[in-house]
Amino acid sequence: MFSVAAVSSVLSHYPSADWAQEGGDPCLPVPWSWIRCNSDPQPKVVSVLLSGKNLTGNIPLDITKLTGLVELWLDGNMLTGPIPDFTGCMNIKIIHLENNQLTGVLPTSLLNLPNLGEMYVQNNLLSGTIPSALLSKDLVLDYSGNINLHRGKRIEGKTYVIIGSTVGASVLLLATIISYLFMRKGNRRYFEQDHNSSLPTQKLASWKNDDAAETAHCFSFSEILNATNNFEKKIGSGGFGVVYYGKLKDGKEIAVKVLTNNSYQGKREFSNEVTLLSRIHHRNLVQLLGYCREEDSSMLVYEFMHNGTLKEHLYGPLTHGRSINWIKRLEVAEDAAKGIEYLHTGCIPVVIHRDVKSSNILLDKQMRAKVSDFGLSKLAVDGVSHVSSIVRGTVGYLDPEYYISQQLTDKSDVYSFGVILLELISGQEAISNENFGVNCRNIVQWAKFHIESGDIQGIIDPMLRNDYDLQSMWKIAEKALMCVQPHGYMRPSISEVLKEIQDAIAIEREAESNSRGLSRNSFHSSVNIGSMDLGATESYLSIDESIARPTAR
């Protein structure tokens, strides 16, 4: 197979790299960890995922021989040299080359790629003028951070490239001034300034790619101001911003997240969430409705979730002596697992959430659960999409293997989800100084001791009042312990976890059907949201790394 030869040739450039040690056919029986293949009888490589792999030297030319390639992720490396000719990859749609040290110009051969829709080359050492036809192409192009790379001047919808002359330095200076004035004008065209607002804002450089968020609705600042009644009602806050309640003119309720000055990811987070979230739709993922951006502020507009967070219903201010019953907790777990499963299996490349926790599971009017803040998962502070040198997550939910190795996989989300399952069983927080006994602050360590001792009653939330089937409780407890195994390869996939949750729900419904003459507690959670946590962050504490397999009952 031609793909095999091309991939093998790529491997020859990095013989000692850990990711290059997988043997056999790159597509069969299962794809290697850093590639994706299609389902043809003779599979072709469709995605190369080598973000943040410390690649050096020129971009391997053999990659351009992968005729079935659709997505290329080489961002966050130390690659040098020019951008090669990709005309051998006529199906390619997305190219990520940002955060390298590439030099030279943007090649005109990119115009020969009929399906190319996204091109990311920001933060390199590229130079010259962007081909005018490339700017006119229906293409998401981010080239910021290349101080010697300039665009032509648009006049009446057409693009004109300023041609260099013998007076090179003077013309280069002129091009820089024209580009700057053009970008300032473009930003002003979209937004009105409101210097009287008391809104906390973050200084943001102008977004040079006006097409990056074309799939999401652009709200004007005045629309946001009116919808939130001048940011009157704060409903949440976290490390990435403050969240305000709002209502649009048509009556639709919204949640507006405003990036604040301690959101150090800032511009990249904003750009990432808009481009990613606007393309990902699932009934169990919180929907991005639109965005608003100005020179001094950036906002994301989400659907409003009326019943707050799962955290608030388990041990937060919304309990007040009442609690959601066991089958409802299982249904919430099922909804959340479906959302995460879609991120892991329904998106190319795979989207890893990185911060799965009970405060990131939101509940709508019907108490159906949706996962929030997954757009932040594609952001890496150092510009790397898949592996970051900065560990992100929340204490108590953080995968210890990821914390130690800094190697992020989908099994990191599974670990965090296992912690949520333990919260659903016990009604306890992931970390507590008081509830887990002497010398124990971690729900995983506490629950492991009781479950492996056969004492599941020792961790079951007393608020459930024995209104559950013990078989379904054991099923979830055992699967939760499998999720929090110390090593990723020992953990199930989120799809396997979802199947177990659905089996537990079936057990509960059968038991409910068999005991209709008996009194089973009803669900007591008709509440109004008082606050909503969209991405709160907590400080890091020690991580339990000694979780073993659960013993058989």
C-alpha positions in Angstrom: 0.0 0.0 0.0 1.4 3.4 -1.0 0.3 4.9 2.3 2.4 2.4 4.2 5.5 3.3 2.2 4.9 7.0 2.7 4.3 6.7 6.5 7.3 4.4 6.9 9.4 7.0 5.2 8.2 9.6 7.6 9.1 7.4 10.5 12.6 7.0 9.2 13.2 10.7 10.0 12.5 10.1 13.7 13.6 6.5 14.5 14.0 7.1 18.3 10.8 8.9 19.0 8.3 7.1 21.2 5.4 7.7 18.9 7.4 6.1 16.0 7.7 2.7 17.7 4.3 1.3 16.7 4.8 -1.6 14.2 2.8 -3.3 11.5 0.4 -1.7 9.1 -0.4 1.9 10.1 -4.2 1.4 9.4 -4.9 -2.3 10.2 -6.1 -3.8 12.4 -6.4 -0.5 14.2 -4.7 2.8 13.3 -1.6 3.9 14.9 -2.1 6.5 17.7 -1.0 9.4 15.5 -2.9 8.7 12.3 -6.5 8.2 11.3 -7.6 6.0 8.3 -10.7 5.8 6.2 -12.8 2.6 6.0 -11.9 1.6 2.4 -11.1 -2.1 1.8 -7.5 -0.9 1.4 -7.5 2.0 3.9 -5.8 5.3 3.2 -4.3 7.6 5.8 -6.7 10.6 6.1 -5.2 12.4 9.2 -1.7 12.8 10.5 -1.7 14.0 14.1 1.8 15.0 15.1 1.2 18.1 17.1 3.8 18.8 19.8 6.0 15.9 19.1 9.3 17.9 19.1 9.8 17.4 15.3 12.8 19.1 13.9 14.2 19.7 10.4 12.1 20.3 7.3 8.5 19.0 6.9 9.0 15.4 5.6 8.2 15.5 1.9 6.7 12.0 2.1 3.7 13.4 3.9 2.8 15.2 0.6 2.6 11.7 -1.0 -0.4 10.7 1.1 -3.0 11.0 -1.6 -5.9 10.4 0.8 -4.8 13.0 3.4 -7.6 15.2 4.7 -6.1 16.8 7.8 -2.5 17.5 8.7 -1.5 18.5 12.3 2.2 19.5 12.6 1.7 22.4 14.9 3.7 23.1 18.1 7.0 21.6 16.9 10.4 23.0 15.8 10.1 22.5 12.1 12.2 24.7 9.9 12.5 25.3 6.2 9.8 26.1 3.6 6.2 24.9 3.3 6.2 22.1 0.7 4.0 21.6 -2.3 0.9 19.7 -1.2 -0.6 19.3 -4.6 -0.2 15.5 -4.2 -2.9 15.8 -1.5 -5.9 16.9 -3.4 -8.3 15.9 -0.7 -6.7 17.9 2.1 -9.0 20.3 3.9 -7.2 21.4 7.1 -3.4 22.2 7.5 -2.0 23.0 10.9 1.6 24.3 10.8 1.4 27.0 13.5 3.9 27.5 16.2 7.0 26.3 14.3 10.0 28.0 12.8 9.1 27.7 9.1 10.6 30.2 6.7 10.0 31.3 3.1 6.7 32.3 1.5 3.2 31.0 1.4 3.4 28.9 -1.8 1.1 29.6 -4.7 0.6 25.8 -5.0 -1.9 26.1 -2.2 -4.3 27.5 -4.8 -4.3 24.1 -6.5 -6.0 22.4 -3.5 -9.7 22.5 -4.3 -10.9 21.3 -0.9 -8.6 23.3 1.4 -10.8 25.2 3.9 -8.5 25.9 6.8 -4.8 26.9 6.9 -3.0 27.8 10.1 0.5 29.1 9.9 0.6 31.7 12.7 3.7 32.2 14.8 6.4 31.1 12.3 9.1 33.0 10.4 7.3 33.3 7.1 7.9 36.3 4.9 6.8 37.9 1.7 3.3 38.8 0.5 0.4 36.5 0.7 -0.8 35.5 -2.9 -3.8 37.6 -3.7 -5.7 34.7 -5.0 -5.2 32.9 -1.7 -6.9 35.8 0.1 -9.8 35.7 -2.3 -10.2 32.0 -1.9 -12.9 30.8 0.5 -10.3 29.9 3.1 -9.9 30.3 6.9 -6.3 31.6 7.0 -4.5 32.5 10.2 -1.0 34.0 9.5 -0.6 36.2 12.6 2.7 36.2 14.3 4.8 36.3 11.1 6.1 39.8 11.2 7.5 39.8 7.7 4.4 38.2 6.1 2.0 40.7 4.7 -1.3 40.8 2.8 -2.3 42.9 -0.1 -4.7 45.8 0.0 -8.3 45.1 -0.8 -10.1 47.5 -3.1 -13.8 47.1 -4.0 -13.8 43.4 -3.1 -10.7 42.6 -5.1 -7.2 41.9 -3.7 -4.2 43.8 -4.9 -0.7 42.7 -3.9 1.9 45.3 -3.4 4.8 44.2 -5.6 8.3 44.7 -4.3 10.6 47.1 -6.2 14.2 48.0 -6.0 13.4 50.2 -3.1 12.7 47.1 -1.0 12.9 48.5 2.5 10.6 51.4 1.7 8.0 49.3 0.0 8.1 46.8 2.9 7.4 49.7 5.4 4.6 51.0 3.2 3.0 47.5 3.1 3.2 47.2 6.8 1.5 50.6 7.3 -1.3 49.7 4.8 -1.9 46.3 6.4 -2.1 47.9 9.9 -4.6 50.6 8.7 -6.6 48.0 6.9 -6.9 45.7 9.9 -7.9 48.7 12.2 -10.6 49.6 9.7 -11.8 46.0 9.5 -12.2 45.8 13.3 -14.0 49.1 13.6 -16.4 48.0 10.9 -17.7 45.1 13.0 -17.9 46.8 16.4 -18.9 50.0 18.1 -16.9 51.2 21.0 -18.4 51.8 24.4 -15.8 53.3 26.7 -18.3 53.9 29.4 -19.0 50.2 30.1 -17.8 48.9 33.5 -17.4 45.4 31.9 -14.1 43.7 32.9 -12.2 43.2 29.7 -9.0 41.8 28.3 -6.7 43.6 25.9 -6.8 41.6 22.7 -4.8 42.2 19.5 -7.0 42.5 16.4 -8.1 39.2 15.0 -6.5 39.1 11.6 -8.6 36.3 10.2 -12.1 37.7 9.7 -13.3 34.4 8.2 -12.4 32.3 11.2 -15.7 32.6 13.0 -18.0 32.9 10.0 -20.0 29.9 11.0 -21.1 31.5 14.3 -23.4 34.4 14.7 -21.7 37.7 15.4 -23.5 39.8 18.1 -22.9 43.5 18.3 -21.7 44.9 21.6 -24.9 46.9 21.9 -27.0 43.6 21.5 -25.0 42.0 24.3 -25.3 45.1 26.5 -29.1 45.2 26.0 -29.5 41.4 26.4 -27.6 41.4 29.7 -29.1 44.7 31.0 -25.6 46.2 31.2 -24.2 42.9 32.6 -26.5 43.1 35.6 -26.7 39.4 36.6 -23.5 37.4 37.1 -24.2 33.7 37.1 -20.7 32.2 37.2 -17.0 32.8 37.0 -13.9 30.8 36.4 -10.4 30.9 35.2 -11.4 31.9 31.7 -14.0 34.5 32.3 -17.1 35.8 34.0 -20.6 34.5 32.9 -23.6 36.8 32.8 -27.3 36.0 32.2 -29.0 37.6 29.3 -32.2 37.5 27.2 -32.4 38.4 23.5 -35.2 40.4 22.0 -36.9 37.3 20.8 -37.0 36.0 24.4 -34.2 33.5 24.1 -32.2 33.2 27.2 -28.4 33.2 26.9 -25.3 32.9 29.0 -22.5 35.4 28.0 -18.9 34.4 28.9 -16.6 37.4 29.0 -12.9 36.6 28.8 -11.1 38.4 31.6 -7.5 39.5 32.2 -6.6 36.4 34.1 -7.6 34.3 31.1 -3.9 34.1 30.0 -4.9 32.1 26.9 -6.9 35.1 25.8 -7.0 35.5 22.1 -6.2 32.0 21.3 -8.9 30.6 23.5 -11.4 33.0 21.9 -10.5 32.1 18.4 -10.4 28.4 19.3 -13.8 28.2 20.9 -15.5 30.1 18.2 -14.1 28.0 15.3 -14.4 24.7 17.1 -17.7 25.0 18.9 -19.5 26.4 16.0 -18.8 23.2 14.1 -19.6 20.7 16.8 -23.2 20.0 17.5 -24.7 17.3 19.8 -27.7 17.3 22.1 -25.5 16.6 25.1 -23.0 19.4 24.4 -23.7 23.0 25.4 -24.4 24.9 22.2 -22.4 28.0 21.2 -24.9 30.5 19.8 -22.4 33.2 18.8 -19.7 35.6 19.8 -18.9 39.3 20.1 -15.4 40.7 19.7 -13.9 44.1 20.0 -10.5 45.6 20.4 -10.9 45.5 24.2 -13.2 42.6 24.9 -14.1 39.2 23.6 -17.3 37.3 24.5 -18.9 33.9 23.8 -22.6 33.5 23.8 -24.0 30.1 24.9 -27.5 28.6 25.4 -28.6 29.2 28.9 -29.0 26.1 31.1 -31.8 26.7 33.6 -31.0 24.1 36.2 -27.3 24.9 36.8 -24.6 22.4 37.3 -24.6 18.8 38.5 -22.2 19.9 41.3 -24.8 22.2 42.7 -27.4 19.5 42.8 -25.2 16.9 44.5 -23.7 19.0 47.3 -24.1 22.6 46.4 -26.7 25.4 47.2 -29.5 23.7 45.2 -29.8 20.7 47.5 -31.4 22.2 50.6 -32.2 18.8 52.0 -33.5 17.5 48.7 -31.6 15.5 46.1 -32.0 14.0 42.7 -32.8 10.3 42.9 -30.6 7.5 41.7 -32.2 6.8 38.3 -32.0 10.5 37.5 -28.4 10.5 38.5 -27.8 7.6 36.1 -29.7 9.5 33.3 -27.4 12.5 33.9 -24.4 10.2 33.7 -25.7 8.7 30.5 -26.2 12.2 28.9 -22.8 13.3 29.9 -21.2 10.1 28.7 -22.9 10.5 25.3 -21.5 14.1 25.0 -18.0 12.9 25.8 -18.3 9.9 23.5 -19.1 12.2 20.7 -16.0 14.3 21.3 -13.9 11.1 21.4 -15.4 9.3 18.5 -17.5 11.7 16.4 -14.9 14.4 15.8 -11.8 14.3 13.6 -9.4 14.8 15.1 -10.5 13.5 18.5 -11.4 16.2 20.9 -10.2 15.7 24.5 -12.0 17.8 27.0 -9.2 18.0 29.6 -11.4 19.3 32.4 -14.4 16.9 32.9 -16.0 17.6 36.3 -19.4 18.0 37.9 -19.4 21.8 37.5 -18.9 21.3 33.8 -22.1 19.2 33.4 -25.0 21.6 33.1 -28.7 20.7 33.3 -31.5 22.2 31.2 -35.2 22.7 32.0 -36.0 19.0 31.6 -32.9 18.1 33.7 -31.2 16.7 30.7 -27.4 17.0 31.0 -25.0 18.7 28.6 -21.2 18.9 28.8 -19.8 22.5 28.8 -16.4 24.1 28.2 -15.2 21.4 25.9 -14.1 24.1 23.5 -11.2 24.9 25.8 -9.9 21.4 25.2 -8.4 22.3 21.9 -6.4 25.2 23.4 -2.9 24.6 24.6 -1.2 27.5 26.3 2.0 26.8 24.5 0.3 26.5 21.1 0.3 22.7 21.1 -3.0 21.1 20.3 -2.6 17.6 21.6 0.2 17.5 24.1 0.9 20.5 26.3 3.8 21.1 28.6 1.3 22.8 30.9 -1.0 20.4 32.6 -4.6 21.6 32.6 -7.4 20.2 34.7 -9.0 20.4 38.2 -7.7 18.9 41.3 -9.6 15.7 42.3 -10.5 15.0 38.7 -7.0 15.2 37.2 -5.7 12.0 35.6 -2.5 11.1 37.6 -0.8 9.6 34.6 -1.4 12.8 32.6 -0.2 14.8 35.6 3.1 12.9 35.7 3.8 12.2 32.0 2.1 15.3 30.5 0.9 12.9 27.8 -2.8 13.6 27.2 -5.2 10.9 25.8 -8.9 10.3 25.8 -8.4 8.0 28.8 -7.7 11.2 30.8 -11.3 12.2 30.3 -12.4 8.7 31.3 -10.5 9.1 34.6 -12.3 12.3 35.3 -15.6 10.8 34.4 -14.9 8.0 36.9 -14.6 10.5 39.6 -18.0 12.0 38.6 -19.5 8.5 38.9 -18.2 8.3 42.4 -19.7 11.7 43.2 -23.1 10.5 41.9 -22.9 7.4 44.1 -21.8 9.2 47.3 -23.0 12.8 46.9 -19.5 13.8 48.1 -17.1 16.3 46.6 -14.0 15.1 44.7 -11.7 16.6 47.3 -12.6 17.2 51.0 -10.7 17.9 54.2 -13.5 16.6 56.4 -15.6 13.9 54.8 -13.2 11.1 54.0 -11.7 10.4 57.4 -8.2 10.8 58.8 -5.4 11.2 56.2 -7.7 11.0 53.3 -8.8 13.9 51.2 -9.5 12.2 47.8 -12.8 10.6 46.9 -11.0 8.0 44.7 -8.9 6.8 47.6 -11.8 6.8 50.0 -14.3 5.0 47.6 -11.6 2.5 46.6 -11.2 1.4 50.2 -14.9 0.9 50.8 -15.7 -0.8 47.5 -12.8 -3.2 47.6 -13.8 -4.1 51.1 -17.3 -5.0 49.9 -18.7 -2.1 51.9 -20.5 -0.2 49.2 -23.1 1.0 51.7 -20.3 3.0 53.3 -20.2 5.4 50.4 -23.8 5.5 49.2 -25.4 9.0 49.5 -27.9 8.8 52.5 -30.0 11.3 50.6 -31.0 8.4 48.2 -32.9 6.8 51.1 -32.4 3.2 49.9 -34.4 4.1 46.7 -32.1 2.1 44.4 -31.4 -1.4 43.2 -28.1 -2.6 44.8 -27.1 -4.4 41.6 -27.2 -1.2 39.5 -25.2 0.5 42.3 -22.5 -2.1 42.3 -22.3 -2.0 38.5 -21.6 1.7 38.5 -19.2 1.5 41.5 -17.1 -1.2 39.8 -17.0 0.6 36.5 -16.1 3.8 38.3 -13.0 2.1 39.8 -12.0 0.8 36.4 -12.2 4.4 35.1 -9.8 5.6 37.8 -7.1 3.0 37.3 -3.7 4.6 37.5 -2.7 3.8 33.9 -4.8 4.7 30.8 -4.5 1.3 29.1 -6.2 -0.2 32.1 -9.3 2.0 31.8 -12.3 1.4 29.6 -13.3 3.6 26.7 -16.1 6.1 27.3 -18.3 4.0 25.0 -17.8 1.0 27.4 -18.7 3.2 30.3 -21.8 4.4 28.6 -22.9 0.8 27.9 -22.6 0.0 31.6 -24.6 3.1 32.6 -27.3 2.1 30.2 -27.4 -1.4 31.7 -27.7 0.0 35.2 -30.6 2.2 34.0 -32.3 -0.9 32.6 -31.9 -2.7 35.9 -33.4 0.3 37.7 -36.4 0.5 35.4 -37.1 -3.2 35.7 -36.9 -3.0 39.4 -39.2 0.1 39.4 -41.7 -1.8 37.2 -41.6 -4.8 39.6 -42.2 -2.7 42.6 -44.9 -0.2 41.5 -46.9 -1.1 44.5 -44.1 0.0 46.7 -43.2 3.6 47.5 -40.1 4.8 45.6 -38.9 8.4 46.0 -39.7 10.8 43.3 -37.4 13.4 41.9 -37.3 16.6 43.9 -35.5 19.1 41.8 -37.7 21.9 40.4 -35.3 24.7 41.1 -34.2 27.9 39.7 -30.5 28.5 39.0 -28.8 30.9 41.3 -25.4 30.5 39.9 -23.7 28.7 37.1 -20.0 27.6 37.0 -18.7 27.6 33.4 -15.1 26.6 33.9 -14.2 27.4 37.5 -10.7 26.3 38.4 -9.3 25.1 41.6 -5.7 24.8 42.9 -3.7 21.6 42.5 -3.3 19.2 45.3 -1.6 15.8 45.6 -3.0 13.1 43.3 -3.7 9.5 44.4 -1.6 7.2 42.1 -2.3 3.9 43.7 -5.7 2.8 42.4 -5.9 -0.9 41.9 -8.4 -3.1 40.1 -11.6 -3.7 42.1 -12.0 -7.0 43.7 -14.8 -9.3 42.8 -17.9 -9.3 45.0 
